[in-house]
Amino acid sequence: MHVFHFTHSDLDGLACSLVAKFNFPNDKITTVICDYGDKSVDEAISKFLESPECTCSRGTVALLVTDIAPSLPVCKEIDKHKNMFSWLLVQDHHKTVNWSDEFDWFEHDKLNERCGAKMLYDWGHRKSDVVEDFVMAVDAYDRWCLDSPYRKRGEVLNDLLKFIGHENFLLEFEGDFEADRGKILPVVRIAKRKLDADVISVAENPQVLEDSEGRWFAFVVLGDEDVSSVGHKILELRPDVSYVAMVIPKHNVVSLRSRKNQVDVSEIAKKRGGGGHREAAGFVVDFKDALLEKCKF
């Protein structure tokens, strides 16, 4: 069987890739890392559905989508092809896919009680204490469970990902779910010091603006800094703001963060075609076209 796996580009999405390979040790897996904007999951899946790998599969291909939901129109296209797959599974835990009940192959954790990697691990038949510990660390980081005993390791894993990149992270952890506890640990410490310094330098001087509902929010433009860390550091340093809006031109994304049980930033994102959780959400903006227009001389 050939499993085509589409997953998100963050720590949780990459952890899903590792868990998928753990779940299917004897099957071929093609992993496609997706994001929002230019590398969207909609674009990647639509291309796959039209490819010979899909149209000529005759039940030898499986489709797995984790931690990043295709849009409703693309899900309807997937549904038209579902009989071509040996099995089909889409999993997501973001609030804004409340239409997912329409499809019997779509598992939606509506209460956001598990991250994508934990959903996939729970779904699989293979179990391992080492893998489960890794998944729980990812879950504690992704869902921002600050009181979890797994939280510290989750932060280490995310720092390492930011420092060594997607490809090296997958290479280090494939087959070794404790790679962060071995020879690579000194790299983690160096990465954390550097990333902490980058986060603080950005978070100390945000622009503070007022939104249409009279709420104050912090506004920053980011490069490669860790979005969640910057957002929560600003909220820590600036009790006067209700939420944070972070523009990432490199990825054509605006990412939002808010305090627990306060502003529901997923509603803000949803109005702009995006989605996410109550305290963490985002939407796509085509900054490239806007900048090109501004730079016409």
Summary of the structure (lengths in Angstrom):
residues: 297
radius of gyration: 19.4
end to end distance: 54.8
largest distance: 60.6
contacts: 977
relative contact order: 0.10
helix: 47%
strand: 21%
